[in-house]
Amino acid sequence: MPPVPTSYTNPTGKQALLSSLNDWLVLNVPTSGASDFTYGFLISENPAVMPRVDVNEFKYFDPSETAMGGMIFPAATGAQQSRGKENRTLIEFWISTDQKQSANAKEKMYQIRDRLVYGLNAAGVDDGAGNVLVPPIAILDPANSSFDTGTVARLMSEEDNYLIENYFPPSAAMPTIHRYQLLAKISWYEMRS
């Protein structure tokens, strides 16, 4: 058995998912500029510029019935990938606004939350008349000129608590900062061969 090549990349792996999600957010839940909000990706520090949405991955349990090695596409041809699994992750959105910058900071925080939730819920959804509400979250291969792998990520809206939301009001440590944590369960097919 040969070792894993040092040049190995997975066009449908975690790196592809996260970079594709970031690109999708910028295009499909856009900001109108710094006075609206800015995005930060995979940052764990308190934002210096607000309003802001920081996007991070959050540890999430992966159920055994989707374990690696399953033939999830048994009818695939020889040239197609056929081995892999349905993978899951929890994406954390931290929405931060500052009461010093705007008297309606709390309202702004909820307005940004509403835009994010609508975009995630509507991604790839047909409106019943043949139109897609918001483009799907396509998994693009970042190592191959953002080649479309044909795989999409989706919000797991069929599960309880597919969105977990927590509001954090101003505190003694951050007396003017409103923060909102939005945890979204995301699923996609991660192919291996």
Rosetta blueprint (number, residue, H / E / L):
1 M L
2 P L
3 P L
4 V L
5 P L
6 T L
7 S L
8 Y L
9 T L
10 N L
11 P L
12 T L
13 G L
14 K H
15 Q H
16 A H
17 L H
18 L H
19 S H
20 S H
21 L H
22 N H
23 D H
24 W H
25 L H
26 V H
27 L H
28 N H
29 V L
30 P L
31 T L
32 S L
33 G L
34 A L
35 S L
36 D L
37 F L
38 T E
39 Y E
40 G E
41 F E
42 L L
43 I L
44 S L
45 E L
46 N L
47 P L
48 A L
49 V L
50 M L
51 P L
52 R E
53 V E
54 D E
55 V E
56 N E
57 E E
58 F E
59 K L
60 Y L
61 F L
62 D L
63 P L
64 S H
65 E H
66 T H
67 A L
68 M L
69 G L
70 G L
71 M E
72 I L
73 F L
74 P L
75 A L
76 A L
77 T L
78 G L
79 A L
80 Q L
81 Q L
82 S L
83 R E
84 G E
85 K E
86 E E
87 N E
88 R E
89 T E
90 L E
91 I E
92 E E
93 F E
94 W E
95 I E
96 S E
97 T E
98 D E
99 Q L
100 K L
101 Q L
102 S L
103 A L
104 N L
105 A H
106 K H
107 E H
108 K H
109 M H
110 Y H
111 Q H
112 I H
113 R H
114 D H
115 R H
116 L H
117 V H
118 Y H
119 G H
120 L H
121 N H
122 A H
123 A E
124 G L
125 V L
126 D E
127 D L
128 G L
129 A L
130 G L
131 N L
132 V E
133 L L
134 V E
135 P L
136 P L
137 I E
138 A E
139 I E
140 L E
141 D E
142 P L
143 A L
144 N L
145 S L
146 S L
147 F E
148 D E
149 T E
150 G E
151 T E
152 V E
153 A E
154 R E
155 L E
156 M L
157 S L
158 E L
159 E L
160 D L
161 N L
162 Y L
163 L E
164 I E
165 E E
166 N E
167 Y E
168 F E
169 P L
170 P L
171 S L
172 A L
173 A L
174 M L
175 P L
176 T L
177 I E
178 H E
179 R E
180 Y E
181 Q E
182 L E
183 L E
184 A E
185 K E
186 I E
187 S E
188 W E
189 Y E
190 E E
191 M E
192 R L
193 S L
